[in-house]
Amino acid sequence: MRRLLVSTVLLLAATMPATQADDLRLPLKKDSVRFAVIGDTGTGDSHQRDVAHQLDAWRQKFPFTFVVMMGDNLYGGDSPKDYQREFEVPYKTLLDGGVKFYASLGNHDNPNERLYKPFNMNGERYYSFKPERASVRFFALDSNYIDDKQLDWLDQQLAESGSDWKICFFHHPPYSSGETHGSAVLQREKLEPMFVKHGVNVVLSGHEHFYERIKPQKGIQYFILGNSAKVRRGDLLKTDLTEKGWDQGYSFMLVEIAGDDLYFQTISDRATTIDGGVIHRVGKTEPTPGRSAQPVQPGPAPKPPVKP
Amino acid sequence: MTTKPLAAVVVWVSVFSAVPLFATQRGNVPANPDALTQQDFKKRVDAYVALHNAAVKDVGTLKPTSDPAEIKQGQNALAQRIAAARADAKPGDLFTPEIKTRFRELLAPHLKGEDGRDAKAIVKDDAPVAVPFKVNAVYPEGKSLPTVPAQLLVNLPTLPKELEYRIIEKHLILRDTEANLIVDYMLNAIP
């Protein structure tokens, strides 16, 4: 009987998502910008809900104020029921708590999702926003459809963004070690020169159903996070691009920006820390036309904050 | 009566469609056929956008809302209005034979070599099945909208926000972005 009980407890432990958010490795600095990253979320299934559950739990210790979404927000349709099942229900606690979501469009999204207010796209397929009193500006792009108009818009927006941290997010990863999709080379050829020219610091994307932190490319830190509801196990190939990768489960990322440092922690649906570290912004902070990104330098994972 | 402006646009589009496409510029001076073809395409696109905008006036502008049902209803109402206004539309109204030829010429160089293979791979990636190649058909709900390789896109005439190109396997469609309608299509646009 005792063996059975132990087995049951172990089985429960293995099958139930963990809820402990006690491994926070972000520094929680005063006046820092705090947000979460999720990608390829719109399944409405238990995996999406597990990740959403973890987001709720970790928000108790790391009070992020907004979430950026890497696209494929709704799979399989865009009826009102789809919005409800694949967004409103899983993230209800966060939405009720005042957390704002900023979406980008994936290849499975109807572009009319831009009209859905809780996605905060202001009716546009691509847009930028700057959190209040923050020294960071985000640029949400539509990587499904990079035409001259979007490129011109991005060029102008980046040029006007001054010394802020510049974070671009969109669906297709410019660099990837994925076997199924791989690097979105054609998008990269159009976007990367602009990123370099204007000093973009960080690029976030999804599409690949795994997590990958790419070694900095031309001074830019690239992340892939497309496994917040779907995973493609074994799809992450061993390449020279990878700094850290994980294709064995579902995850999300917490990010904190303080001064010239960006801290990140990637966490699984089982509350396990997959990756963590700090990116330090160095060099000139003003964009130099025709030149220089503001190179980023990865650093070691920060120590956990001291508990009171 | 709200249908009058749309009716006027339909008449104008119909009249326009009957205009010969390859008239020469200024009397006997031969025109650049490429420029004329692209100019013709632009006129046809402009005419469609005028019709689209008239339909928007009739059914109301799609505005950001927290109610997904409103988005869906607005999209469907617009689609029905446009489809009714161009009930006589047929394949080739926008992609005329001359325009198809020109588009193939614009796309072909970018489908060769390594970049070309990448472009074709992108098109195949998540390519949806069962997309109807039919004017005024609704693009199937829930089907992915395949990414258009940027290299191809920037070599095609830029479209206003009401329209977009999508490549389904080897075929190019012109899609109304707000109404989710297939406006015209071009089979075998890429080799």
Interface residues (C-beta under 8 A of the other chain):
Chain A: Y75 G76 G77 D78 S79 P80 D82 Y83 Q84 N107 H108 D109 N110 P111 N112 E113 R114 L115 Y116 K117 P118 M121 N122 G123 S143 N144 Y145 I146 D147 D148 K149 L151 H172 H181 A184 V185 L186 Q187 E189 K190
Chain B: L62 K63 P64 T65 S66 D67 P68 A69 I71 K72 G74 Q75 D115 D118 A119 I122 D125 D126 E141 G142 S144 L145 P146 T147 V148 P149 A150 Q151 L153 V154 T158 L159 K161 E164 T177 E178 N180
